[in-house]
Amino acid sequence: MPRTHVREVVLSSFWVLPSLCVAAAIGLGVGLLALDHNLGPTHAGFLFPGPPSGARSLLSSIIQAMITFTGLVFSITMVVLQLTSSQFSPRVLRTFLRDRTIQLSLGTFLATFVYAMVVMRGVRGTSSGAGVPRVAVTVTVALVVLSVAVFIHYVAHITQMIRAASIIDSLGRESRTCLSRRFSAALGADEDPGDQPLGPVLATVSAAELGVIVSISAEPILRHAREHDVQVAMVPSVGDFVPAGAPLLTVHAAGPDPGGWNEDTLRGDVMFDKERSLEQDLAFGVRQLVDIAQKALSPGVNDPTTAVQAIDVIHDLLRRLAPLRVTPHHFADADGVVRLVVPELSFAGYLGLGVGQIWPYAESNVQVPMRLANMLSDLLTVARPEHLDAIHGWLDVVQGAARRDPTWNTTLSGRHPVGGGERTPYPRVFSS
């Protein structure tokens, strides 16, 4: 399992960090009880001064308060998740589940509760102060103070996190990371794999389970393919749903004597899950931004400014893609032989996702088509030649709608073809 996939699983698991906090609290409680036992009776001024009955009363109050406190935080979190899901998109819930502040806040409250439980069992006697683990009880009070501070930070963080700008910015950062990782790991971003056609098909490997492909472990497949002198091609792409038994991989002969390769080994290097993730699926990042824009443009919400904010991030992603060769990813071994080919959505496909799926909701708007036209005009200045036709096509659609709708009240810049049917780059045609 690749490290990126392990990291994605850990970050997406809501229980991992709180569980570690609880385990640390148990260890801290046991350790401080042992320290108190070795120190014996002590009466330092900063330590808890009360008798065993006072310590039990304090710890009992903390235990009851912290479990109530934790329930309150869980309730707030659930309400926030529900509101965010209905207002933006159900797919942005993973952003909240991955958030370290939320996980650490719940972990701190649970850890304080469990720590107080552990310390209470170390309180001995009824009246003499000799049976009070003063260091451990004092640390309990310190953890309560820490929990209050964390709660204040948690409320402030949640308030900022549910803002549309924060959600869109978070999706943009994750998508940019995915783009950088996706297009630097293989030939295809700025290198030409050359004329290396795949050999004859030896076999087709089918999927053993249904699910969405979330990542592919390229390195193990490369080693296995080189060892047995074969080439492997993915049939679906990352982010596609694959039913059980459907074609997953095709194995091709790379040399005169291929053989010995293992279906289960190759199949095990393709990671499945119940839903898409941004581990290697850049289109999923664009998909979430498009969902936010579509919902913002729905008649029930009617918030074009939020849609424009989502388009701003889509613009940044498409501008990073436009200068690249957006082709199937070719992974080569140390000898330069392509051993793995993974399909990739074309630039026209990304453009259709980022513009085409917003346009039906934006055509009757004013603000959003202006922003789309400016975005397309800017993409023309950085795009590779093979991407220009797709950009011109959508710009013609957007500008055509502007000409038909006088309410836009804008002046379109004329386009004058030059020799050979080429077109001059579009200037910025609308004001935001």
N, C-alpha and C positions, 0 to 999 in steps of 0.2 A: 504494500500500500504506500503510495507516494506521500512524502511529508506534507505537501500542500493539501492532500485529501484528509490526512490525519488532523491537520490544523483546522480545516473547515469543519470536520465532524466535532472537534472539541469546542470550537467557538460557537457552533450552532446548538450545542447541547446545553440547555438552560441549567442543568443540575450540576455540572462539573465543578465550576468555581465555588458555588455554595457548599458542595460536599467537601471540597478541600478545606474551606474555612471551618466547617464543623469538625473535621478530623484534626486540624491544627488546634482548635479550642480544647478538644479532649486531651491532646498531648500536653498543651500548656497547663491545663488544670491538674493533671496527674503530676507533672513536673514541679509545679509550685507547691502542691501539697507535700511532696517529698522534700522540697527545700525548707518548708516551714517545720517539718518534723526534725530535720537535721539542725536547724537553727535553734530550736527550742523556744521557750517563752521570750518574747522581745516586746519592748514598749517604745519603739521609735515614734517620734511625734507625728510623722506623716502616715502611719499605719492605722488601721481600724482599731479603736480602743475598747470596744464594747465586749460584753460577756458572750458566752455561747448562745444564750436565748436571743440577744440582740442581733447576733450574726445570722441566726436562722430566720428571724423576722425580716431582716434586710434582704437576705438571699431569696426568701419566699416571695417578697414583694417584687423583686427584680424578675424572678421567673414568671410570675403572673403577668407583669406589665410587658415583658418582652414578647411573650407568645401572643398577647393581644396586639402589640405593636406590629409584629410580623404579619399577623392576619390583616391589619389595616393596609400595610404596604402591598401585600398580595392583591387586596381588593382594588387599590388604586391602579396597580399595574394592569389588572384584568380590564378595568374600565377604559384605561388608555388604549390598550390593544384593540378593544372593540370599537372605540370611536375612530381610531386611526384606520382600521380595516374598512369601515364603512365610508369614511371620508376620502381616503386616497386609493388604496388597493389592498386586497388581502395578501398580496405578495410582499408588501413592505413589512409584514409582521416579523419576518426573519431578521430585519434590522434591529428590532427591539429585543428579540430573543438573543442576539449576538452581543448586545451592548454590555460592556464590562462594568459600567457604573451600576446598572440595574442588578446584574449578577452579584457584584461585590456588596451592594447594599443589603440584599437579602441574605447573603452569606454572613455579613457582620451581625445582623440581628439574630439569625439562627445560632451563630457561634456564641454570642453573649448568653443566650438562653441555655445552650448546652453546657457552657463553661460554668454558669451558676449552679446548674444541676450537679455537675461533677464536684464542685467545691463544697456544696452543702453536705455531701456524704462524708467530708473530712472534718466537720464540726463535731466535737466531742463534749460530753458533760452537759450540765445545765446552768451552773452558777459560776464556777471558776473560769477565769480567762485563759487558763493553761491549755484548754482544748480548742482554742480558736486559731485557725490558720490565717494569721493576720495579713501576711503578704498576699495570699490568694484572694482573701475577701477584699482587700484594697484594690487589687487588679480588677475585680468584678465591678467596683464602682467606676474605675477608669474606663472599662469597656462600655458601661452605660453612657458615660459622657461622650465617648467616641461614637456610639450608636446615634445619639442625638445630633451630633455634627454631621454624620453620614446621612441622616434623614433629611436635614436641611439641604444638603448638597443634592440628594436624590430628588427632592421636590423641585429644586431649581433646574436640575438636569432634565427631568421629565417635561417641565414647562417649555424649555427650549427645544427639546427633541420632537415634540408633536407639531412644531411649526413647519409649514410646508417647505420653507427654504432649507431648514435643517435636514429634513428627510431627503429632499432632492440633492443637496450637497453630499450627503452620505452615500447615496446611490452613485453619484458621479465619481467620488473617490474610489469606491469599490470597482466601478467599471473601468476607470483608468488603470488601476492596478491589474485587472484582468487583461486589458488590452496589451499592456506592456509585457506581461508574462506570456500571453498567448502568441504574440507575434515575434517574440525574441527567442523562443524555444525551438523554432523550426525554420527551415528554408521557406521562403514565401513572402516575408515582409519586405526585404530589399535584395534578395538573392534569387537568381534563376536556377532551379534544380537541373536545368538542361534537358536534353532529349533522352530521358531514361524511361522508356515505356515498361510497364510491368510485364512479367513473363506470363506464360500460360497458367490458367487457374488450376490449382491442384485440388482444392476443396473449399467448401463454404462452411464456416463455423456459425451455428445458430445460437441465439440467446437462450440460456437456461432458465431465466426468470424474466418477468415483466418489470418494467420500470423506466425511469428517465436516465439517460446517460449523463452523469455529472462530471466525469473526468476519465482520462486515459493515461495510464502509466507508460510513457513512451520508452524510457530507458530499459525496463525489463523486456519489452517487446523487441526492441532493437537487438539486445543481447541474444535473445532466443532466435530471432530471425537470422542473425549473422551466423550463429552456431550451426544452424541447420540449412543455411544457404537458401532462404526463402524470402519473399516479400509479403507484407501484410497490408491490406487496404481495408479501412473501415467502410461499412455500407451506410449506416446512419451517421449523423454527426453528433457532436456534443450538444446536449439539450434536447435531442429527439426522444420521443417515447418509442420503446421497442416492446412489442408483445412477446410473450414466451414462445420460443420456436422460430421466430423470425430471423432472417439473415442478419448476422452481426459483423462478421469479418470474412474476407476472402483471402485465401492463401495462394500465392503465386510462386512459381519456380523462378529463382534468380540465377541458378547455375545448372550445369548438366546433371548433377547428382544430388538433388534435394531430398530430404527425408529425415525422419526421426522427430519432427516437431510434434508438439502436444496441444490438442485442442483445449484441454482444461487450463493449461498454463496461459495460453493466449486469452481465453475467455475471462480468467481471473484478473487480468490486468485492465479490464474495463469496469469502472465503478458505476453502480446503479444506486438510485435513491427514489423516494416517492415524489419529489418535486425538483425542479431545476435549481441550480445555485450559480453563483458568480465565480466559482473556482476556475473554470475554463470556458465558461459560456458567456461570451461578451454580448450576444444577442439578448440574453436574459436581462442584462442591465438596461439595454435600450427598451426592452419590453416593459419593464417596470415604469420607466419614465413616460412611455407612451400611455400606459394605463392611467397614470396620474393626470396627464394632459387630457385624455378622453373624458375622465370623470369630471375634471374641472370644467370642461366645455359642455357637459350634459345640461339640459334645461333645468333640472332640479337644483344644480349647483351654480352654474353660470358664473364662473370665476376665470375669465380669460387670462388674468395676470398670473395666476398659478400655472396655467398652461404655458405661458411664455417662459416662466422660470424653468419648467421642464425642458422646453425646446432649447433654451440656452445651454443646458448641459448636453443635450443631444447634439447640438451644433459643435461643441468642443470635441465630442467623441468622433463625429464624422470628419471633422477637420484633421484629427490625428490619423484617421484611416485613409483619407483621400490621397496622400502622397505614397501610400504603400501598395504593394502588389497583393491584393486580397484574393488569394487563390488557395486551393487545397494545400494543406500543410504537408511538406515532405521532410521526413526525418531520416537523415543519412547516418551511416556508421562511420568509423574512423577512416575507412578507405574511400569515402565519398559515395558509396552505393546507397541509393534510397531503399530503406527497409520498411518504412511505414508511411502510409498516406492517409491523412485524415481530412474528410470533406470540410469545407468552410463556406459559410454564407458569403455570397459575392457582395461587392460594394453596392451594386444596384439593389441587392436584397436588403442590406442595412438601410439604404436610402428609402426603399419602399416601406420598411418597418418604421423608420423615424419620421417620415413625411406622409407617406401614403395612407397610413392607418390613423393619422391625425386629421388629414385633410377633409374627409367627409363631415367631421364635426366642426371644422374651422371655416368652411367655405362661406357660410353666412355671417361670420364674425368680421370684425375689422382689424382688431389688434393682432390676432394670431397670423392671418395671411401676410400681413406686413412683415412680421418677424420671420416667417418661413421664406419669404422672398429675399430678405437680407441675408439669411443663412445660406441659401442656395447661391446667391451672387458671390458670397465670400468663398464658398467651396470651389467655385470655378477658378479662383486665383491660385489654388494649391493642388488641385487634383491632377492625377496622372491622366494622360490622353485617353486611356481606355475607359475612364470613369465619366468623361465629359458628356457623352450622349445621355446617360441616365440623369445627370444633373440638369442639362438643358431641357429634357423632357418634362421634369417636374416644374422647372421654372416657367416653362410655357403654360402649364396648367394653372399655376398660381397667378401669373400675369394676365392670362386670359380671363380669369374670374374678375380681376381688378378692372379690366376694360369693360366687362359687362355690368359692373356694379358702380354706378356713379357716386354712391354714398361714401366710397373710399376717399374721394376728393384728393387724389394724388396725381402726380405727373410721372408717367412711366418713361424711362429712358429708351430711346429707340435702339434697335439692334440692327446693325448693318453687316451682312455677310461679306467676307473678303474672298479672294480667289480660292478656288478649289472647294467651295462650300464650307470653308472654316468660318467660325464665328468669333467675334471679339469678346473678351471677358465682359461680363455685366458689371456695371458700376453699382454702388449702393443706391437702391432705387426708392427706399422708403425711410422715413424717419420713425424711430421707435417712440 
